[in-house]
Each structure stands twice: as structure tokens, then as C-alpha cells.
Amino acid sequence: MRPPSRRKRLRRAGHKIRTSSASRLTRKLPALSGELVQSPDQSPSLFQAANLWQFGDWQKLSSYGETGSTRSRQAGKIAMLAASANLQQGATERASQLIARAKKAGCTNKEISRILVAGAHLNLGKASYLAGRRQERHSAHFHAAAKSFFGVQSADASTRAIESEQLAQLGVPALWRRPDPSRRTFGRDVDRLIGDLATAIPSEPAFQVAAAERLQRRGDNPGAIRAWQKAAELMGESTPQLFYERLAETYKAQGSFPQGRLQDEQIRGKIDKYEVLRQLHEALKPSLYLEIGVQSGKSLALANCEAIGIDPMPMISVNLPRTAKVVATTSDDFFAKHANHMLQEPPDLVFIDGMHLFEYALRDFINIERFASPGTVVVIDDIFPNSQAQAARERVTQAWAGDVWKVYEILRQERPDLRLTAIDAFPTGVLLICGLDPSSENLAARYGSLVHKFLGIEDLPLEFVERSSATSLPVLEAIAEIIGS
């Protein structure tokens, strides 16, 4: 017969046996997978409640704590966990009742505080994550929650599960949160992680920026362009200058955006847009010309007067006149910080050809009108996409107009006092606007609601594809008509 093991001899002598944190956790939560354990009286068990707490099932856990003896320590602990779940859902009155029940069952204030503190760390961890803090910050909160709930010995074993489940409630894919850097496939893991995050939470700019950086370093410039532009779309007027500089680097590396389907790349027009601008300069003879969206400088070079070009990522490839000045910043930043001293006299002619998203172009028009005079003429590019693909908010074609066409529709609906003349210009049409009113606050006051309304419109109306609202007059006659009216 084999002699008893040392462990058995120690147990018989009354010594406590130290066990690993993993086995201790297994004893505390035997139902991490499979069916949850039920207590003999079919009331919820402490194992069940602890399991639900760890995995953040607040809705189910919040209903616990009513059955069982009020004098049972187990019932009291279940009531504590149920109170924590109710606090997570904002049911403070119900939580107070359960805490009173826990105290009646013999739970101490220290025990109750430990559970409530653990719940507070869960919220702090999620808040830290949403605030964009470093991973160490939100991970530390989840570890503190595990430590407060399970104790020091079991904290490490449960932190990963708690963190994964809590972030999963925010829509973060649980399986790809932490790639293993020791694996050869670490780079692919990171790419998949970033892609999953950008897909799971598309409204989070940080994930789009991370995706853009990874795509850019891998040489996928079209993908990086789309990701940078998506980040700018989400951040709006708060987009940092650095993002535009990175976008410019990507465009330079790409050369030209890849072509989409042949039927989506068709372009047309009765007169080139640069010729429209040249004739406007000749007819108006402006003293000050303002341009938003300089790019290569081809349209800015047409000015024979003092000219200001605004672009956060200018890529000048032509010789500009000495009277032209390029301000390398966003249009929002220009109007917030520079316009008051650079536009002391109203511009006579303005060309808007910046970000191909309607909310940007609308914001540009609103800002311009504040510095305009009734005689100022504004030209907006890209009001006539040639296909639905060219009108997409996310670029998929070489010829891209975005959804700037919506600005034309908004002005028709909201500002009947303006004189609007659409021209069938190559390649994506232009809109001439006269009769500006610097005192008008209508568009600014309704900007938020208008953006919300038109973001919900995805289909390009047929009239814009057919350009049925374009003037039938030759450009010079159309210009003469709008100037004289």
C-alpha cells in the first residue's frame, strides 16, 4: 500500500494548503463554461451570481437577491452582487434595498464596499477606454475590479475575462484585443485587430487613424486615403492639421487614385470649370479672390489680383502670381483665427473646392457669407456627380465629387433669397451663387439639423445626374445675367 502523499499528511495535520490562483478561481466559479450551478433549493447560487458579475450580465444579475433566507450569508452576498448590477444600470433605489438585505444577512460594510468599488472600477475602465487613454490605464481599472472582487490571488486569472467582456459591451471585438507580439503573425494580428475595431465602432476616429497609419505603412495608399478622409469626416472642424499632412503624403505616394468601374468613371460637361473661372475673373475683375481647396494651384493661378488660397495640404505644381498667398490650414481654422485680419475687405469672387463632403462645403459657405458683400459671387464645385459612385461619401472612383450636390439642394430649400445658377461644367458641374446676405443666420442656426437630415440621404437624384437644372445660356451670358440682376 502506498504511503499518503505529503499534501494528504498536511491536511490531516490541519495545515492549510496553498493553491494556485487559477485553481482557486475554478473553485469559486466552477461554471465558467457550460451550465450554471443551481443550489439545492433551486434559488440562484453564489456561483451563478459571481459568474454573471464577472461576465457583466447586469440585466440577469439585477433580478437576483430576492429568494433564499435573509439570514443566509450566501443570500446576503448574492444581494450584494445584485446591488452592484442594479447600480450599473442606474437603479439606485433597488440597489439600496438589496444592500439593506445584504446587511441584514450579516454582510459587513467592508464586504459591501469591496463589491461596489469593484463595480466602480469597471465603469472607470470603460470610461478610460472611450476617452482614448493608453491601454495600461483602462487595464489597470479592470485589474483593480478583479482584485477587489476576487482578491489578490485570483485577480490575474480573472482580469482578462472581465476586461474582454466589459469592452465587448462597447462593441470591441473580444478575440482581437490583445495580439501576442511574440508570434510571427503579430503584424497580421494587429491589422486584423485594427480592422475589427474600425468595423465594430466606425464612429470612433482613433480607430480610423490607426487603420490609416497601418495601411499607409503597408503601401495600401487608396485604403489609407479612405481611412484618413473618414477620420476627417468624423472629426469635422476639429480635425488636426497633422491628419491632413499625412493624407497629403498618401496622395503624393499614390500619384492618382485608382480608377473604379468604367461606367462609374464617365465624365462630361459643356465647358471646362477652369474656363468658367477664367471668364468670371475677366467679367468681374475682382480686387480680392478667395479660394478654398488649392491642391495643385491651377485655379488659384488664374487670379490677376490679390488672392488667398486656403488648403491644409497644398500640393502646388504650377507657378503662382506674386499677388497670391497660400495659407496652409483648414478652412475652419482660417475663419476662426485668420479671417478677421485677412478679410478686412469682402472678397469679390470665391471658389469652394475643398473636402468633397457636403457638411464641409456648407460650413465654408456659411463662413464666407459672414465676410461677403451683396456683390460677392461664390462658385461651388462638384454639384453634378456623373454617377452614384462618384457621389459616394467614401471615395471609390478617380473622378470623385462626393455629396457636395446636397449643398445645392439645401440652398434651394433654405435660401430662396439667393440667386443660384448651375452650369454644366466639365467634369462635375459648378454652382454660381449671388445675392449673399452677411446678416443671414438661417443656415448657421439650422446647420446641425440640416447635416443630420441630409446625412440620411444616400441616393443621388436623377436630376443631378442628368443636370436638368443647369442653365441653357452660354457662360458669359449667364454671368452677365447674374451680375446685372
Residue pairs with C-beta under 8 A, 6 or more apart in sequence:
4 12
7 17
10 17
11 17
21 153
21 154
21 155
21 156
21 157
22 157
24 153
24 154
25 150
25 154
25 157
25 158
26 32
28 47
28 50
28 150
28 154
29 47
29 50
29 51
29 54
29 158
30 37
30 47
31 37
31 47
31 48
31 51
32 51
32 161
36 45
36 47
36 48
36 51
37 45
37 47
37 48
38 44
38 45
38 48
39 45
39 68
39 74
41 68
43 67
43 68
43 75
44 64
44 67
44 68
44 78
45 74
45 78
46 74
46 77
46 78
48 64
49 61
49 64
49 77
49 78
49 81
49 82
50 81
50 149
52 60
52 61
52 64
52 81
52 85
53 61
53 81
53 84
53 85
53 149
54 149
54 158
54 161
54 162
54 165
55 161
55 165
56 88
56 122
56 162
56 165
56 166
56 169
58 85
58 86
58 88
58 89
59 85
59 89
61 81
61 82
61 84
61 85
62 82
62 85
62 86
62 88
62 89
62 91
62 94
63 82
64 78
64 79
64 81
64 82
64 85
65 75
65 78
65 79
65 81
65 82
65 83
65 98
65 101
65 102
67 75
68 74
68 75
68 78
69 75
69 105
70 76
70 101
70 104
70 105
71 104
71 105
71 106
72 105
73 105
73 106
73 107
75 101
75 105
76 101
76 102
76 103
76 104
76 105
76 106
76 107
77 102
77 105
77 107
77 111
79 98
79 99
79 101
79 102
79 105
79 107
80 98
80 99
80 102
80 107
80 111
80 112
80 115
81 115
82 98
83 94
83 95
83 96
83 98
83 99
83 102
83 112
83 115
83 116
84 95
84 115
84 116
84 118
84 119
86 92
86 94
86 95
86 98
87 95
87 116
87 119
88 119
88 122
88 123
99 112
102 111
102 112
103 109
103 112
114 148
114 149
115 148
115 149
117 148
118 144
118 145
118 146
118 148
118 149
119 145
121 141
121 142
121 144
121 145
121 148
122 141
122 142
122 145
122 162
122 166
124 138
124 141
125 138
125 139
125 140
125 141
125 142
125 145
125 163
125 166
126 138
126 166
126 167
126 169
126 170
128 137
128 138
128 141
129 138
129 167
129 170
129 172
130 170
132 206
138 163
139 159
139 163
142 159
142 162
142 163
142 166
143 155
143 156
143 159
145 162
146 154
146 155
146 156
146 158
146 159
146 162
147 155
149 158
150 157
150 158
163 177
164 174
164 177
165 174
167 174
167 177
168 174
170 201
171 200
171 201
172 197
172 200
172 201
173 193
173 196
173 197
173 200
176 189
176 192
176 193
176 196
176 197
177 193
179 186
179 189
179 190
179 193
180 186
180 189
183 189
190 214
191 214
191 218
194 207
194 210
194 211
194 214
195 211
197 204
197 207
197 210
198 204
198 207
198 208
198 210
198 211
198 227
201 207
202 208
202 230
203 234
204 234
205 231
205 234
205 235
208 227
208 228
208 230
208 231
208 234
209 227
209 228
209 231
209 243
211 223
211 227
212 224
212 227
212 228
212 231
212 246
212 250
213 224
213 246
215 221
215 223
215 224
215 227
216 224
216 246
216 249
216 250
216 253
219 253
221 250
221 251
221 253
221 254
222 254
222 257
222 258
224 250
225 247
225 250
225 251
225 254
225 257
225 395
226 394
226 395
228 243
228 246
228 247
228 250
229 247
229 355
229 394
229 395
230 394
231 239
231 243
232 239
232 243
232 244
232 247
232 355
233 357
233 393
235 243
236 332
236 359
236 360
237 330
237 332
237 363
239 330
241 312
241 329
241 330
241 333
244 312
244 313
244 330
245 312
245 313
247 313
248 312
248 313
248 315
251 313
251 315
252 315
256 398
257 395
257 397
257 398
257 400
258 398
259 265
259 397
259 398
260 389
260 396
260 397
260 398
261 389
263 387
264 387
264 388
264 389
264 390
264 396
264 397
265 387
265 397
265 398
265 399
266 386
266 387
267 386
267 399
267 426
267 427
267 428
268 386
268 426
268 427
269 424
269 425
269 426
269 427
269 428
269 429
270 424
270 425
270 426
271 423
271 424
271 425
271 426
271 475
272 425
272 426
273 299
273 381
273 425
273 426
273 427
273 430
274 298
274 299
274 302
275 475
276 379
276 423
276 425
276 430
276 475
277 299
277 302
277 351
277 379
278 302
279 475
279 476
279 479
280 349
280 377
280 379
280 432
280 479
281 289
281 302
281 303
281 304
281 349
283 476
283 479
283 480
283 483
284 348
284 349
284 377
284 479
284 483
285 305
286 303
286 305
286 347
286 348
286 349
287 305
287 306
287 345
287 348
288 305
288 306
288 307
288 308
288 343
288 345
288 346
288 347
288 348
289 300
289 303
289 305
289 306
289 307
289 308
289 347
289 348
289 349
289 350
289 351
290 307
290 308
290 310
290 343
290 347
290 349
290 350
290 351
290 368
291 299
291 300
291 303
291 307
291 308
291 309
291 310
291 350
291 351
291 353
292 310
292 311
292 331
292 350
292 351
292 352
292 353
292 354
292 364
292 368
293 310
293 311
293 351
293 352
293 353
293 354
293 355
293 381
294 300
294 309
294 310
294 311
294 314
294 316
294 326
295 311
295 314
295 315
295 353
296 315
296 316
296 317
296 318
297 309
297 314
297 316
297 317
297 318
297 320
297 326
298 317
298 318
299 351
299 353
300 307
300 309
300 320
300 324
300 326
301 318
301 319
301 320
301 321
301 324
303 321
303 323
303 324
304 321
304 323
305 323
306 323
307 321
307 323
307 324
307 325
308 324
308 325
308 327
308 342
308 343
308 347
309 324
309 325
309 326
309 327
310 326
310 327
310 329
310 330
310 331
310 334
310 354
311 326
311 327
311 328
311 354
312 328
312 329
312 330
312 333
313 328
314 326
314 328
316 326
320 326
327 334
327 338
327 342
329 337
329 338
331 354
331 360
331 363
331 364
331 367
332 363
332 367
334 342
335 367
335 370
335 371
339 367
339 371
343 371
346 371
346 372
346 373
346 376
346 438
347 368
347 371
347 372
347 376
348 373
348 375
348 376
348 377
349 376
349 377
349 379
350 368
350 372
350 376
350 377
350 378
350 379
351 378
351 379
351 381
352 361
352 364
352 365
352 368
352 378
352 379
352 380
352 381
353 380
353 381
353 382
354 360
354 361
354 364
355 361
355 402
356 382
356 395
356 400
356 401
356 402
356 403
356 404
357 393
357 402
357 403
357 404
358 402
358 403
358 404
358 405
358 406
358 407
358 410
358 451
358 454
359 451
359 455
361 380
361 404
361 407
362 406
362 407
362 410
362 443
362 447
362 450
362 451
363 447
365 378
365 380
365 407
365 411
365 433
365 443
366 443
366 444
366 447
368 376
368 378
368 436
369 436
369 437
369 438
369 440
369 443
370 438
371 438
372 378
372 436
372 438
373 436
373 438
374 435
374 436
374 437
376 434
376 436
377 432
377 433
377 434
377 482
377 483
378 432
378 433
378 434
378 436
379 430
379 431
379 432
379 433
380 404
380 407
380 408
380 430
380 431
380 433
381 404
381 428
381 429
381 430
382 401
382 402
382 404
382 405
382 428
382 429
383 401
383 404
383 405
383 407
383 408
383 422
383 428
383 429
383 430
383 431
383 464
384 401
384 405
384 422
384 424
384 425
384 428
384 429
384 464
384 465
384 467
384 470
385 391
385 401
385 402
385 405
385 428
385 460
385 464
385 465
386 399
386 401
386 427
386 428
386 465
387 397
387 460
387 465
388 459
388 460
389 396
389 397
390 397
390 399
390 400
390 401
390 428
391 401
391 402
391 403
391 405
391 460
391 464
392 400
392 402
392 403
393 402
393 403
395 402
399 427
399 428
401 428
401 429
403 454
405 460
405 464
406 454
406 457
407 431
408 420
408 422
408 431
408 464
409 454
410 443
410 450
410 454
411 418
411 420
411 431
411 433
412 420
414 442
414 443
414 446
414 450
415 440
415 442
415 443
417 435
417 437
417 440
418 433
418 434
418 435
418 436
419 433
419 434
419 435
419 482
419 485
420 431
420 432
420 433
421 431
421 432
421 433
421 434
421 471
421 478
421 481
421 482
422 429
422 430
422 431
422 432
422 467
422 469
422 470
422 471
423 429
423 430
423 431
423 432
423 470
423 471
423 475
423 478
424 467
424 470
424 471
429 467
429 470
432 478
432 479
432 482
434 482
434 483
434 485
443 450
463 469
471 478
473 481
